[in-house]
């Protein structure tokens, strides 16, 4: 009797070990889906056609699409307002919680008959998109965000780098809170978003969460990717950005410029003071420069841990891609019973810091070059220079390593020498 019991236990252990070995050798995509707190994964497993989750950067709500087969006509159409909660992952690594979504669209189509359920992370049609009339005067960004968050029962989280910035005057004239936050973000090169019941406001690409915790840096290789599309665009059509403002008690229209040159992009909105105008011009100039190089990257094996605003290094495709740090934009997860892929939209990351902002306003007659790179050990931004630093040219990208930054600085410095007709800083040939 005892021998038989022990034999059965050994059999169970062997089966469990075999299952673990199989999961590791042949990982399969897995998911979990709850509706109003009830796990329906087993009930829909044979009906599941696809799950698509788009994780958006900014105040555009994240979108979840679930498509189910209704071949036998037995599916009930869920009511609007139902709450969906999703987990995605792999059999060998487990599930990752991808958040909660509210159903706002359902569609039944055929033949073949199928049901599509669309849900969003936040109901932006109510509240945040209602138009309001109000203004702020001599308040901090933190105060503005706190006021908006409090009206919707959201917890405000404002980056320390932005929280104390003074807003001289801010008008909300027949404008929604969502649009106001987006505009405030554009003016300060920041991102406003709602995640997990909190209203976040933080600099774009600062590498930290609003609470100050460092976000992970992701390293990908060609082996991780299934498809890619790298685009370098000539952004020289604009050489700078100009914002207009009016001084207090003066009707004279003045301008603040970031960058320079002959082809300046003018911002439509007029500002109440020079500092606000300059901040807005720098933010738009940064946006134009980030868009000078973009990369779409599809992962053959989906990564449920990837979200917007993470930074990336991509190795093994082209040196131009590997040389720079990439900033994550929107992320799309596509799931079926047989596959799970993740698609990334990336843009080249800029250096940050006040010194960089000041250099961004210089143009022409450069005497040297300055470049920034990400230190591999500390993850911090470091600077190197080439030539006379009396008036250096800032290189646009944040480079992946010191060696990459040095190569780029050397190339640009040689171009400057050729243009200026010198073979050493300040020395005629």
C-alpha positions, 0 to 999 in steps of 0.5 A: 500500500505504502509502495503504491502511494509512493509510486503515485507521488513519484508519478505526479512529480515526474508529470509536473517536472515534464510539464515544466520542461515542456513549458520551458522548451516550447513556451506558449502565449497565455492570457487571463481575462476578467469581466467585472472581477469574474475570470472568464479565461476558460470560458472563452479559450476556444472562442478567442480569435485575438486580443489587441492592446494599444498602450498610448503615450499621453492622454489618448486612452489605452485601447483593448480590443477582444475578438471572439468567435460566435459560430454557435450564436451563444455569446451574450453581448456585454453591456457598456460600462463593464470592466475588463482586466487583462493579463498577458504573458508566456507559459515559461515566464508567467503573466503580467498585469496589463491593467483595467479597461471599461467597455465602451463599444461592442460590435457583432458581425458576420458571417462568420459570426464574431463579437468584437469588444472594445474597451478603454483605460479611462473614460475620457468622454466624460469629465476630462473632455468637458469644456471649461472656463477658468484661469490660473495666475502665478501658480505652479504646474503642480497646483494646476495638475492637482486641481484637475486631478482632484476634480476626477478623483485622481491622484496627482503625480508631478515630476520634481523637475516640473512641479515648482515651475511657475505658470505666470498666466494660464487661460482655459477658455472653452477648452477641455481639461484634457486639451489643457493638459496636452497644451501644458505638456507641449509647452514644457516638453512634458507628457500628461497621462492617466495610469492606474487611477493617477494623473501623471505629468512628467518630462518626455524621455526623462528616464524616470517615473513621476515619483522619481524611480528610474525606468528600466533601460531595454536592450534588444538585438536583431534576434528579438525582432521580426520586422523593423523600419528605420527612417531618417528624415531631413528636418533642416526645413526648419532651423528653429522655432519662434514663439510670440509674447506680450510684455506686461502693460505693453502692446508690443509683440515680441519673440523668443526663438529656440534654434535659429537660421532663416526658416523658423517655425512660428507657434500659433499661440501667443504667450504672456511673458518671455520665459513662457514663450521660450519654454514653448519654443524649446519644447517644439524644437525638441519635438522636431529634433526627436522626429528626425529619426524614427524606428518601428520595431516588431518583436517576434516574442511579445514583451508584456513588460514594455510600456511607453516612455522606456528607453532602448538600445538596439543592436545588430541591425545597422550601426546608425541604429545601434549608436543612439538611444531610442525613446519608446512611444506607443506600444501595441500587443497582439495576442492569439492562442498561437502567437504573441507579438509586440510592436514598438514605435520609437524616436531618437532620444535627445539629451536633457538638462538646462545646459542642453537647452541653452545650447539649443538656442545657438546657431552658426559659427560653431567653434567645436562640438559637444555630445552626450551619451548614456553611461552604461554602468550608472545609466546617467547622461555624460558629456564629451567635447571636441574642439574649442568650447567657446561656442560648441554645436550640440549634437542632437542624439543621446548616444548609446556609449562613449565610443558612439558619441566620440565617433559622432563628435569627431565626424561633426568636428571634421565637417566644421573644420572643412566648412570653416577652412581650419585644421585646428580650432581657430587656426586657418589652414 
